[in-house]
Amino acid sequence: MQDQEIVKLIENLKGRRNYEEKKASKLGFASLYDYFEDKISKKQKALEDEQKELEATKAEKETTKNKKSCSCC
């Protein structure tokens, strides 16, 4: 089953298709479809990692904000 998003990307390459095919073969991919599938999955992974990092820093800021500096307060 092919992803329609990837198929549309490949169809819209026009003049860059040869460049992308050479790049895909140089990187060891069997087809242009595999190359774009990997490229999209890496983008999604990077976005997820960035989102997790933002949530972690936000949670850390909230916990440090709620802590009190001394026992008298």
C-alpha atoms as one frame of an Amber mdcrd trajectory, in Angstrom:
protein
   0.000   0.000   0.000   1.502   3.262  -1.102   0.983   6.470   0.801  -0.734
   9.041  -1.417   1.252  11.889   0.137   4.526  10.329  -0.998   3.161   9.571
  -4.467   2.073  13.205  -4.864   5.491  14.419  -3.714   7.189  12.272  -6.331
   4.794  13.424  -9.057   5.425  17.089  -8.232   9.225  16.858  -8.374   9.387
  17.772 -12.077  12.936  19.048 -12.705  14.300  17.859  -9.358  13.352  14.217
  -9.940  16.735  13.215 -11.395  18.543  14.929  -8.528  16.399  13.183  -5.915
  16.796   9.801  -7.660  20.582  10.161  -7.662  20.559  11.196  -4.024  18.328
   8.255  -3.079  20.540   5.755  -4.879  23.664   7.292  -3.343  22.151   6.840
   0.126  21.329   3.208  -0.651  17.576   3.305  -1.159  16.038   0.875  -3.654
  13.495   3.393  -4.919  12.549   7.020  -4.766   9.445   6.022  -2.802  11.555
   4.396  -0.068  13.734   7.494   0.121  10.787   9.840   0.638   9.146   7.453
   3.089  12.311   7.504   5.203  12.638  11.274   4.858   9.060  11.847   6.082
   9.420   9.414   8.973  12.596  11.210  10.104  10.774  14.562  10.016   7.925
  13.166  12.111  10.365  11.632  14.586  12.209  14.949  14.920   8.945  16.805
  15.544   7.894  14.272  18.188  11.266  14.512  19.920  11.111  18.303  19.896
   7.600  18.242  21.322   8.646  15.845  24.112  11.603  18.066  24.927   9.366
  21.139  25.138   6.945  19.315  27.432   9.804  18.179  29.665  11.244  21.683
  30.000   7.775  23.091  30.654   7.166  20.532  33.395  10.596  21.249  34.872
   9.890  24.977  34.967   6.558  24.379  36.702   8.132  22.181  39.385  10.918
  24.667  40.083   8.385  27.503  40.220   6.289  25.651  42.812   9.236  24.781
  45.083   9.874  27.093  47.973  13.345  28.258  48.793  13.111  28.030  52.582
  11.076  26.236  55.202   9.627  29.383  56.752   7.569  30.373  53.708
